[in-house]
Amino acid sequence: MKRFASTVPALVLLLALAASMNGAALEGTVLTVAERGLSADIPSDFSIYAAEADANTTGIFSSDLMINSSDPEAGRIFLSIFSVYDDVMRRMSPASLSDLFLSAEISAVEAHGDAVVGNWSAVDLQGQNVTVLIMETPDPRISGGSYDMASWGLEGNVLVLMVSTAGRNVTENLIGTLKIE
């Protein structure tokens, strides 16, 4: 009986080793965050500053950027780059996700008294039309009392939300040349 009791652990170990040699594999999905380049053609007097990066439990990772001109009258542009990793949202088309993000942002700014007063169109680097909303605001910090807001897909599940007080030419050029590398 003693000899049998000492043989059992050795057999279990041998069976475990044999099973591992049969090519058992671990398969699954993991989420990773990768650093990627972002580029656009903007006037040379504009500088880009990283504002914030945020991973949250809603299935979105975002990186925020500020693009400021050295001339305060030339305005600034805020970009939030969203990488969507939620399984349900990843099944949505980039256009639908973009509309969802833009609608949420519009609701938030309307709660503070801002209003959509018009729109215009630009074409992104992929040849897609991007609707740019003209927002009017009572905020005295916004020169001219208005700004532009848009959201569009950059690549796959990567989207951008833009708020711009820069002129239309600068904003349109940014939309037309913004790409993720």
Contact map, one row per residue, 1 for C-alpha under 8 A:
1111100000000000000000000000000000000000000000000000000000000000000000000000000000000000000000000000000000000000000000000000000000000000000000000000000000000000000000000000000000000
1111110000000000000000000000000000000000000000000000000000000000000000000000000000000000000000000000000000000000000000000000000000000000000000000000000000000000000000000000000000000
1111111000000000000000000000000000000000000000000000000000000000000000000000000000000000000000000000000000000000000000000000000000000000000000000000000000000000000000000000000000000
1111111100000000000000000000000000000000000000000000000000000000000000000000000000000000000000000000000000000000000000000000000000000000000000000000000000000000000000000000000000000
1111111110000000000000000000000000000000000000000000000000000000000000000000000000000000000000000000000000000000000000000000000000000000000000000000000000000000000000000000000000000
0111111111000000000000000000000000000000000000000000000000000000000000000000000000000000000000000000000000000000000000000000000000000000000000000000000000000000000000000000000000000
0011111111100000000000000000000000000000000000000000000000000000000000000000000000000000000000000000000000000000000000000000000000000000000000000000000000000000000000000000000000000
0001111111110000000000000000000000000000000000000000000000000000000000000000000000000000000000000000000000000000000000000000000000000000000000000000000000000000000000000000000000000
0000111111111000000000000000000000000000000000000000000000000000000000000000000000000000000000000000000000000000000000000000000000000000000000000000000000000000000000000000000000000
0000011111111100000000000000000000000000000000000000000000000000000000000000000000000000000000000000000000000000000000000000000000000000000000000000000000000000000000000000000000000
0000001111111110000000000000000000000000000000000000000000000000000000000000000000000000000000000000000000000000000000000000000000000000000000000000000000000000000000000000000000000
0000000111111111000000000000000000000000000000000000000000000000000000000000000000000000000000000000000000000000000000000000000000000000000000000000000000000000000000000000000000000
0000000011111111100000000000000000000000000000000000000000000000000000000000000000000000000000000000000000000000000000000000000000000000000000000000000000000000000000000000000000000
0000000001111111110000000000000000000000000000000000000000000000000000000000000000000000000000000000000000000000000000000000000000000000000000000000000000000000000000000000000000000
0000000000111111111000000000000000000000000000000000000000000000000000000000000000000000000000000000000000000000000000000000000000000000000000000000000000000000000000000000000000000
0000000000011111111100000000000000000000000000000000000000000000000000000000000000000000000000000000000000000000000000000000000000000000000000000000000000000000000000000000000000000
0000000000001111111110000000000000000000000000000000000000000000000000000000000000000000000000000000000000000000000000000000000000000000000000000000000000000000000000000000000000000
0000000000000111111111000000000000000000000000000000000000000000000000000000000000000000000000000000000000000000000000000000000000000000000000000000000000000000000000000000000000000
0000000000000011111111110000000000000000000000000000000000000000000000000000000000000000000000000000000000000000000000000000000000000000000000000000000000000000000000000000000000000
0000000000000001111111110000000000000000000000000000000000000000000000000000000000000000000000000000000000000000000000000000000000000000000000000000000000000000000000000000000000000
0000000000000000111111110000000000000000000000000000000000000000000000000000000000000000000000000000000000000000000000000000000000000000000000000000000000000000000000000000000000000
0000000000000000011111110000000000000000000000000000000000000000000000000000000000000000000000000000000000000000000000000000000000000000000000000000000000000000000000000000000000000
0000000000000000001111111000000000000000000000000000000000000000000000000000000000000000000000000000000000000000000000000000000000000000000000000000000000000000000000000000000000000
0000000000000000001111111100000000000000000000000000000000000000000000000000000000000000000000000000000000000000000000000000000000000000000000000000000000000000000000000000000000000
0000000000000000000000111110000000000000000000000000000000000000000000000000000000000000000000000000000000000000000000000000000000000000000000000000000000000000000000000000000000000
0000000000000000000000011111000000000000000000000000000000000000000000000000000000000000000000000000000000000000000000000000000000000000000000000000000000000000000000000000000000000
0000000000000000000000001111100000000000000000000000000000000000000000000000000000000000000000000000000000000000000000000000000000000000000000000000000000000000000000000000000000000
0000000000000000000000000111110000000000000000000000000000000000000000000000000000000000000000000000000000000000000000000000000000000000000000000000000000000000000000000000000000000
0000000000000000000000000011111000000000000000000000000000000000000000000000000000000000000000000000000000000000000000000000000000000000000000000000000000000000000000000000000000000
0000000000000000000000000001111100000000000000000000000000000000000000000000000000000000000000000000000000000000000000000000000000000000000000000000000000000000000000000000000000000
0000000000000000000000000000111110000000000000000000000000000000000000000000000000001000000000000000000000000000000000000000000000000000000000000000000000000000000000000000000000000
0000000000000000000000000000011111000000000000000000000000000000000000000000000000000000000000000000000000000000000000000000000000000000000000000000000000000000000000000000000000000
0000000000000000000000000000001111100000000000000000000000000000000000000000000000000000000000000000000000000000000000000000000000000000000000000000000000000000000000000000000000000
0000000000000000000000000000000111110000000000000000000000000000000000000000000000000000000000000000000000000000000000000000000000000000000000000000000000000000000000000000000000000
0000000000000000000000000000000011111000000000000000000000000000000000000000000000000000000000000000000000000000000000000000000000000000000000000000000000000000000000000000000000000
0000000000000000000000000000000001111100000000000000000000000000000000000000000000000000000000000000000000000000000000000000000000000000000000000000000000000000000000000000000000011
0000000000000000000000000000000000111110000000000000000000000000000000000000000000000000000000000000000000000000000000000000000000000000000000000000000000000000000000000000000000011
0000000000000000000000000000000000011111000000000000000000000000000000000000000000000000000000000000000000000000000000000000000000000000000000000000000000000000000000000000000001111
0000000000000000000000000000000000001111100000000000000000000000000000000000000000000000000000000000000000000000000000000000000000000000000000000000000000000000000000000000000011111
0000000000000000000000000000000000000111110000000000000000000000000000000000000000000000000000000000000000000000000000000000000000000000000000000000000000000000000000000000010011100
0000000000000000000000000000000000000011111000000000000000000000000000000000000000000000000000000000000000000000000000000000000000000000000000000000000000000000000000000000110011000
0000000000000000000000000000000000000001111101000000000000000000000000000000000000000000000000000000000000000000000000000000000000000000000000000000000000000000000000000100110000000
0000000000000000000000000000000000000000111111000000000000000000000000000000000000000000000000000000000000000000000000000000000000000000000000000000000000000000000000000100000000000
0000000000000000000000000000000000000000011111100000000000000000000000000000000000000000000000000000000000000000000000000000000000000000000000000000000000000000000000000000000000000
0000000000000000000000000000000000000000001111100000000000000000000011100000000000000000000000000000000000000000000000000000000000000000000000000000000000000000000000000000000000000
0000000000000000000000000000000000000000011111110000000000000000001111000000000000000000000000000000000000000000000000000000000000000000000000000000000000000000000000000000000000000
0000000000000000000000000000000000000000000111111000000000000000001111000000000000000000000000000000000000000000000000000000000000000000000000000000000000000000000000000000000000000
0000000000000000000000000000000000000000000001111100000000000000111100000000000000000000000000000000000000000000000000000000000000000000000000000000000000000000000000000000000000000
0000000000000000000000000000000000000000000000111110000000000000111100000000000000000000000000000000000000000000000000000000000000000000000000000000000000000000000000000000000000000
0000000000000000000000000000000000000000000000011111000000000011110000000000000000000000000000000000000000000000000000000000000000000000000000000000000000000000000000000000000000000
0000000000000000000000000000000000000000000000001111100000000011110000000000000000000000000000000000000000000000000000000000000000000000000000000000000000000000000000000000000000000
0000000000000000000000000000000000000000000000000111110000000011100000000000000000000000000000000000000000000000000000000000000000000000000000000000000000000000000000000000000000000
0000000000000000000000000000000000000000000000000011111000001111000000000000000000000000000000000000000000000000000000000000000000000000000000000000000000000000000000000000000000000
0000000000000000000000000000000000000000000000000001111100001110000000000000000000000000000000000000000000000000000000000000000000000000000000000000000000000000000000000000000000000
0000000000000000000000000000000000000000000000000000111110011100000000000000000000000000000000000000000000000000000000000000000000000000000000000000000000000000000000000000000000000
0000000000000000000000000000000000000000000000000000011111111000000000000000000000000000000000000000000000000000000000000000000000000000000000000000000000000000000000000000000000000
0000000000000000000000000000000000000000000000000000001111110000000000000000000000000000000000000000000000000000000000000000000000000000000000000000000000000000000000000000000000000
0000000000000000000000000000000000000000000000000000000111110000000000000000000000000100000000000000000000000000000000000000000000000000000000000000000000000000000000000000000000000
0000000000000000000000000000000000000000000000000000000111111000000000000000000000011110100000000000000000000000000000000000000000000000000000000000000000000000000000000000000000000
0000000000000000000000000000000000000000000000000000001111111100000000000000000001111100000000000000000000000000000000000000000000000000000000000000000000000000000000000000000000000
0000000000000000000000000000000000000000000000000000111100111110000000000000000001111000000000000000000000000000000000000000000000000000000000000000000000000000000000000000000000000
0000000000000000000000000000000000000000000000000000111000011111000000000000000111100000000000000000000000000000000000000000000000000000000000000000000000000000000000000000000000000
0000000000000000000000000000000000000000000000000111110000001111100000000000000111000000000000000000000000000000000000000000000000000000000000000000000000000000000000000000000000000
0000000000000000000000000000000000000000000000000111100000000111110000000000011110000000000000000000000000000000000000000000000000000000000000000000000000000000000000000000000000000
0000000000000000000000000000000000000000000000011111000000000011111000000000011100000000000000000000000000000000000000000000000000000000000000000000000000000000000000000000000000000
0000000000000000000000000000000000000000000000011110000000000001111100000001111000000000000000000000000000000000000000000000000000000000000000000000000000000000000000000000000000000
0000000000000000000000000000000000000000000001111000000000000000111110000001111000000000000000000000000000000000000000000000000000000000000000000000000000000000000000000000000000000
0000000000000000000000000000000000000000000001111000000000000000011111000011100000000000000000000000000000000000000000000000000000000000000000000000000000000000000000000000000000000
0000000000000000000000000000000000000000000011100000000000000000001111110111000000000000000000000000000000000000000000000000000000000000000000000000000000000000000000000000000000000
0000000000000000000000000000000000000000000011100000000000000000000111110100000000000000000000000000000000000000000000000000000000000000000000000000000000000000000000000000000000000
0000000000000000000000000000000000000000000010000000000000000000000011111110000000000000000000000000000000000000000000000000000000000000000000000000000000000000000000000000000000000
0000000000000000000000000000000000000000000000000000000000000000000011111110000000000000000000000000000000000000000000000000000000000000000000000000000000000000000000000000000000000
0000000000000000000000000000000000000000000000000000000000000000000000111110000000000000000000000000000000000000000000000000000000000000000000100000000000000000000000000000000000000
0000000000000000000000000000000000000000000000000000000000000000000011111111000000000000000000000000000000000000000000000000000000000000000000000000000000000000000011100000000000000
0000000000000000000000000000000000000000000000000000000000000000000110111111100000000000000000000000000000000000000000000000000000000000000000000000000000000000000111100000000000000
0000000000000000000000000000000000000000000000000000000000000000011110000111110000000000000000000000000000000000000000000000000000000000000000000000000000000000000111000000000000000
0000000000000000000000000000000000000000000000000000000000000000011100000011111000000000000000000000000000000000000000000000000000000000000000000000000000000000011111000010000000000
0000000000000000000000000000000000000000000000000000000000000001111000000001111100000000000000000000000000000000000000000000000000000000000000000000000000000000011100000000000000000
0000000000000000000000000000000000000000000000000000000000000001111000000000111110000000000000000000000000000000000000000000000000000000000000000000000000000001111000000000000000000
0000000000000000000000000000000000000000000000000000000000000111100000000000011111000000000000000000000000000000000000000000000000000000000000000000000000000001110000000000000000000
0000000000000000000000000000000000000000000000000000000000000111000000000000001111100000000000000000000000000000000000000000000000000000000000000000000000000111100000000000000000000
0000000000000000000000000000000000000000000000000000000000011110000000000000000111110000000000000000000000000000000000000000000000000000000000000000000000001111100000000000000000000
0000000000000000000000000000000000000000000000000000000000011100000000000000000011111000000000000000000000000000000000000000000000000000000000000000000000001110000000000000000000000
0000000000000000000000000000000000000000000000000000000000111000000000000000000001111100110000000000000000000000000000000000000000000000000000000000000000001100000000000000000000000
0000000000000000000000000000001000000000000000000000000000111000000000000000000000111110110000000000000000000000000000000000000000000000000000000000000000001000000000000000000000000
0000000000000000000000000000000000000000000000000000000001110000000000000000000000011111110000000000000000000000000000000000000000000000000000000000000000000000000000000000000000000
0000000000000000000000000000000000000000000000000000000000100000000000000000000000001111111000000000000000000000000000000000000000000000000000000000000000000000000000000000000000000
0000000000000000000000000000000000000000000000000000000000000000000000000000000000000111111100000000000000000000000000000000000000000000000000000000000000000000000000000000000000000
0000000000000000000000000000000000000000000000000000000000100000000000000000000000011111111100001000000000000000000000000000000000000000000000000000000000000000000000000000000000000
0000000000000000000000000000000000000000000000000000000000000000000000000000000000011111111110000000000000000000000000000000000000000000000000000000000000001000000000000000000000000
0000000000000000000000000000000000000000000000000000000000000000000000000000000000000011111110000000000000000000000000000000000000000000000000000000000000000000000000000000000000000
0000000000000000000000000000000000000000000000000000000000000000000000000000000000000001111111011000000000000000000000000000000000000000000000000000000000000000000000000000000000000
0000000000000000000000000000000000000000000000000000000000000000000000000000000000000000011111111000000000000000000000000000000000000000000000000000000000000000000000000000000000000
0000000000000000000000000000000000000000000000000000000000000000000000000000000000000000000111111100000000000000000000000000000000000000000000000000000110011110000000000000000000000
0000000000000000000000000000000000000000000000000000000000000000000000000000000000000000000011111110000000000000000000000000000000000000000000000000000110000000000000000000000000000
0000000000000000000000000000000000000000000000000000000000000000000000000000000000000000000111111111000000000000000000000000000000000000000000000000000000000000000000000000000000000
0000000000000000000000000000000000000000000000000000000000000000000000000000000000000000100111111111100000000000000000000000000000000000000000000000000000000000000000000000000000000
0000000000000000000000000000000000000000000000000000000000000000000000000000000000000000000001111111110000000000000000000000000000000000000000000000001110000011100000000000000000000
0000000000000000000000000000000000000000000000000000000000000000000000000000000000000000000000111111111000000000000000000000000000000000000000000000001000000000000000000000000000000
0000000000000000000000000000000000000000000000000000000000000000000000000000000000000000000000011111111100000000000000000000000000000000000000000000000000000000000000000000000000000
0000000000000000000000000000000000000000000000000000000000000000000000000000000000000000000000001111111110000000000000000000000000000000000000000000001000000000100000000000000000000
0000000000000000000000000000000000000000000000000000000000000000000000000000000000000000000000000111111111000000000000000000000000000000000000000000011000000000100000000000000000000
0000000000000000000000000000000000000000000000000000000000000000000000000000000000000000000000000011111111100000000000000000000000000000000000000000000000000000000000000000000000000
0000000000000000000000000000000000000000000000000000000000000000000000000000000000000000000000000001111111110000000000000000000000000000000000000000000000000000000000000000000000000
0000000000000000000000000000000000000000000000000000000000000000000000000000000000000000000000000000111111111000000000000000000000000000000000000000000000000000000000000000000000000
0000000000000000000000000000000000000000000000000000000000000000000000000000000000000000000000000000011111111100000000000000000000000000000000000000000000000000000000000000000000000
0000000000000000000000000000000000000000000000000000000000000000000000000000000000000000000000000000001111111110000000000000000000000000000000000000000000000000000000000000000000000
0000000000000000000000000000000000000000000000000000000000000000000000000000000000000000000000000000000111111111000000000000000000000000000000000000000000000000000000000000000000000
0000000000000000000000000000000000000000000000000000000000000000000000000000000000000000000000000000000011111111111000000000000000000000000000000000000000000000000000000000000000000
0000000000000000000000000000000000000000000000000000000000000000000000000000000000000000000000000000000001111111111000000000000000000000000000000000000000000000000000000000000000000
0000000000000000000000000000000000000000000000000000000000000000000000000000000000000000000000000000000000111111110000000000000000000000000000000000000000000000000000000000000000000
0000000000000000000000000000000000000000000000000000000000000000000000000000000000000000000000000000000000011111110000000000000000000000000000000000000000000000000000000000000000000
0000000000000000000000000000000000000000000000000000000000000000000000000000000000000000000000000000000000001111111000000000000000000000110000000000000000000000000000000000000000000
0000000000000000000000000000000000000000000000000000000000000000000000000000000000000000000000000000000000001111111100000000000000000011110000000000000000000000000000000000000000000
0000000000000000000000000000000000000000000000000000000000000000000000000000000000000000000000000000000000001100111110000000000000000011100000000000000000000000000000000000000000000
0000000000000000000000000000000000000000000000000000000000000000000000000000000000000000000000000000000000000000011111000000000000001111000000000000000000000000000000000000000000000
0000000000000000000000000000000000000000000000000000000000000000000000000000000000000000000000000000000000000000001111100000000000001111000000000000000000000000000000000000000000000
0000000000000000000000000000000000000000000000000000000000000000000000000000000000000000000000000000000000000000000111110000000000001110000000000000000000000000000000000000000000000
0000000000000000000000000000000000000000000000000000000000000000000000000000000000000000000000000000000000000000000011111000000000111100000000000000000000000000000000000000000000000
0000000000000000000000000000000000000000000000000000000000000000000000000000000000000000000000000000000000000000000001111100000000111100000000000000000000000000000000000000000000000
0000000000000000000000000000000000000000000000000000000000000000000000000000000000000000000000000000000000000000000000111110000011110000000000000000000000000000000000000000000000000
0000000000000000000000000000000000000000000000000000000000000000000000000000000000000000000000000000000000000000000000011111000011110000000000000000000000000000000000000001001100000
0000000000000000000000000000000000000000000000000000000000000000000000000000000000000000000000000000000000000000000000001111111111000000000000000000000000000000000000000001001100000
0000000000000000000000000000000000000000000000000000000000000000000000000000000000000000000000000000000000000000000000000111111111000000000000000000000000000000000000000000001111000
0000000000000000000000000000000000000000000000000000000000000000000000000000000000000000000000000000000000000000000000000011111100000000000000000000000000000000000000000000001111100
0000000000000000000000000000000000000000000000000000000000000000000000000000000000000000000000000000000000000000000000000011111100000000000000000000000000000000000000000000000000000
0000000000000000000000000000000000000000000000000000000000000000000000000000000000000000000000000000000000000000000000000011111110000000000000000000000000000000000000000000000000000
0000000000000000000000000000000000000000000000000000000000000000000000000000000000000000000000000000000000000000000000000011111111000000000000000000000000000000000000000000000000000
0000000000000000000000000000000000000000000000000000000000000000000000000000000000000000000000000000000000000000000000001111001111100000000000000000000000000000000000000000000000000
0000000000000000000000000000000000000000000000000000000000000000000000000000000000000000000000000000000000000000000000001111000111110000000000000000011100000000000000000000001000000
0000000000000000000000000000000000000000000000000000000000000000000000000000000000000000000000000000000000000000000000111100000011111000000000000000011000000000000000000000000000000
0000000000000000000000000000000000000000000000000000000000000000000000000000000000000000000000000000000000000000000000111100000001111100000000000001111000000000000000000000000000000
0000000000000000000000000000000000000000000000000000000000000000000000000000000000000000000000000000000000000000000111110000000000111110000000000001110000000000000000000000000000000
0000000000000000000000000000000000000000000000000000000000000000000000000000000000000000000000000000000000000000000111110000000000011111000000000111100000000000000000000000000000000
0000000000000000000000000000000000000000000000000000000000000000000000000000000000000000000000000000000000000000011111000000000000001111100000000111100000000000000000000000000000000
0000000000000000000000000000000000000000000000000000000000000000000000000000000000000000000000000000000000000000011110000000000000000111110000001110000000000000000000000000000000000
0000000000000000000000000000000000000000000000000000000000000000000000000000000000000000000000000000000000000000111000000000000000000011111001001110000000000000000000000000000000000
0000000000000000000000000000000000000000000000000000000000000000000000000000000000000000000000000000000000000000110000000000000000000001111100001000000000000000000000000000000000000
0000000000000000000000000000000000000000000000000000000000000000000000000000000000000000000000000000000000000000000000000000000000000000111111001000000000000000000000000000000000000
0000000000000000000000000000000000000000000000000000000000000000000000000000000000000000000000000000000000000000000000000000000000000000011111101000000000000000000000000000000000000
0000000000000000000000000000000000000000000000000000000000000000000000000000000000000000000000000000000000000000000000000000000000000000001111100000000000000000000000000000000000000
0000000000000000000000000000000000000000000000000000000000000000000000000000000000000000000000000000000000000000000000000000000000000000101111111110000000000000000010000000000000000
0000000000000000000000000000000000000000000000000000000000000000000000001000000000000000000000000000000000000000000000000000000000000000000111111100000000000000000010000000000000000
0000000000000000000000000000000000000000000000000000000000000000000000000000000000000000000000000000000000000000000000000000000000000000000001111100000000000000000000000000000000000
0000000000000000000000000000000000000000000000000000000000000000000000000000000000000000000000000000000000000000000000000000000000000001111101111110000000000000000000000000000000000
0000000000000000000000000000000000000000000000000000000000000000000000000000000000000000000000000000000000000000000000000000000000000111100001111111000000000000000010000000000000000
0000000000000000000000000000000000000000000000000000000000000000000000000000000000000000000000000000000000000000000000000000000000000111100001001111100000000000001110000000000000000
0000000000000000000000000000000000000000000000000000000000000000000000000000000000000000000000000000000000000000000000000000000000011110000000000111110000000000011110000000000000000
0000000000000000000000000000000000000000000000000000000000000000000000000000000000000000000000000000000000000000000000000000000000011110000000000011111000000000111100000000000000000
0000000000000000000000000000000000000000000000000000000000000000000000000000000000000000000000000000010000000000000000000000000001111000000000000001111100000000111000000000000000000
0000000000000000000000000000000000000000000000000000000000000000000000000000000000000000000000000110110000000000000000000000000001110000000000000000111110000011110000000000000000000
0000000000000000000000000000000000000000000000000000000000000000000000000000000000000000000001100100000000000000000000000000000001000000000000000000011111000011100000000000000000000
0000000000000000000000000000000000000000000000000000000000000000000000000000000000000000000001100100000000000000000000000000000000000000000000000000001111111111000000000000000000000
0000000000000000000000000000000000000000000000000000000000000000000000000000000000000000000000000000000000000000000000000000000000000000000000000000000111111111000000000000000001110
0000000000000000000000000000000000000000000000000000000000000000000000000000000000000000000000000000000000000000000000000000000000000000000000000000000011111110000000000000000000010
0000000000000000000000000000000000000000000000000000000000000000000000000000000000000000000001000000000000000000000000000000000000000000000000000000000011111100000000000000000000000
0000000000000000000000000000000000000000000000000000000000000000000000000000000001111000010001000000000000000000000000000000000000000000000000000000000011111110000000000000000000000
0000000000000000000000000000000000000000000000000000000000000000000000000000000011110000000001000000000000000000000000000000000000000000000000000000000011111111000000000000000000000
0000000000000000000000000000000000000000000000000000000000000000000000000000000011100000000001000100000000000000000000000000000000000000000000000000001111101111100000000000000000000
0000000000000000000000000000000000000000000000000000000000000000000000000000001111000000000000000100000000000000000000000000000000000000000000000000001111000111110000000000000000000
0000000000000000000000000000000000000000000000000000000000000000000000000000001111000000000000000100110000000000000000000000000000000000000000000000111100000011111000000000000000000
0000000000000000000000000000000000000000000000000000000000000000000000000000111100000000000000000000000000000000000000000000000000000000000000000001111000000001111100000000000000000
0000000000000000000000000000000000000000000000000000000000000000000000000000111000000000000000000000000000000000000000000000000000000000000000000011110000000000111110000000000000000
0000000000000000000000000000000000000000000000000000000000000000000000000011110000000000000000000000000000000000000000000000000000000000000000000011100000000000011111100010000000000
0000000000000000000000000000000000000000000000000000000000000000000000000111100000000000000000000000000000000000000000000000000000000000000001100111000000000000001111100000000000000
0000000000000000000000000000000000000000000000000000000000000000000000000111100000000000000000000000000000000000000000000000000000000000000000000000000000000000000111110110000000000
0000000000000000000000000000000000000000000000000000000000000000000000000110000000000000000000000000000000000000000000000000000000000000000000000000000000000000000111111110000000000
0000000000000000000000000000000000000000000000000000000000000000000000000000000000000000000000000000000000000000000000000000000000000000000000000000000000000000000001111111000000000
0000000000000000000000000000000000000000000000000000000000000000000000000000000000000000000000000000000000000000000000000000000000000000000000000000000000000000000000111111100000000
0000000000000000000000000000000000000000011000000000000000000000000000000000000000000000000000000000000000000000000000000000000000000000000000000000000000000000000001111111110000000
0000000000000000000000000000000000000000000000000000000000000000000000000000100000000000000000000000000000000000000000000000000000000000000000000000000000000000000101111111111000000
0000000000000000000000000000000000000000000000000000000000000000000000000000000000000000000000000000000000000000000000000110000000000000000000000000000000000000000000011111111100000
0000000000000000000000000000000000000000110000000000000000000000000000000000000000000000000000000000000000000000000000000000000000000000000000000000000000000000000000001111111110000
0000000000000000000000000000000000000001110000000000000000000000000000000000000000000000000000000000000000000000000000000000000000000000000000000000000000000000000000000111111111000
0000000000000000000000000000000000000000000000000000000000000000000000000000000000000000000000000000000000000000000000000111100001000000000000000000000000000000000000000011111111000
0000000000000000000000000000000000000000000000000000000000000000000000000000000000000000000000000000000000000000000000000111100000000000000000000000000000000000000000000001111111000
0000000000000000000000000000000000000011100000000000000000000000000000000000000000000000000000000000000000000000000000000001100000000000000000000000000000000000000000000000111111100
0000000000000000000000000000000000000111100000000000000000000000000000000000000000000000000000000000000000000000000000000001100000000000000000000000000001000000000000000000011111110
0000000000000000000000000000000000000111000000000000000000000000000000000000000000000000000000000000000000000000000000000000100000000000000000000000000001000000000000000000000011111
0000000000000000000000000000000000011110000000000000000000000000000000000000000000000000000000000000000000000000000000000000000000000000000000000000000001100000000000000000000001111
0000000000000000000000000000000000011110000000000000000000000000000000000000000000000000000000000000000000000000000000000000000000000000000000000000000000000000000000000000000000111
